[in-house]
Amino acid sequence: MAEPKLTAKKKTARRVDVDAAIASVVEDDMLSGDSTRLPVDVHPILKKRVKQLSDECINPDQNRNSVSMRMLITEFIEDGLKKYAEGNGKYSLEDTPPWLKEYL
């Protein structure tokens, strides 16, 4: 008896704009790709509260079950940068860096 011949399925081409739209919904520029360590000492209560918040958050991506502390801290940093861009930071700036305008 002859073995069945295996053939690869043709790949269907997807439109570039569809791929871009899907990527923009699924990916977050600050969470995907390269990362670097940020060693910071925080009060234990803050760490505990962020962890508890992480446990309670619902991830909008249905393929993931949780929201990581990294995701929350990234959001906190971006919100803080936006706050400083709007001139509402706790500390004064000598000069506003040009890149800070990206957060307006």
Residue pairs with C-beta under 8 A, 6 or more apart in sequence:
26 61
28 71
28 74
30 74
30 78
31 70
31 71
31 74
50 69
50 72
50 73
51 69
53 72
54 66
54 67
54 68
54 69
54 71
54 72
55 66
57 66
57 67
57 72
58 67
59 65
59 66
59 67
78 103
80 89
81 100
81 103
82 103
82 104
83 89
84 93
84 100
84 103
85 96
85 100
85 101
85 102
85 103
85 104
86 104
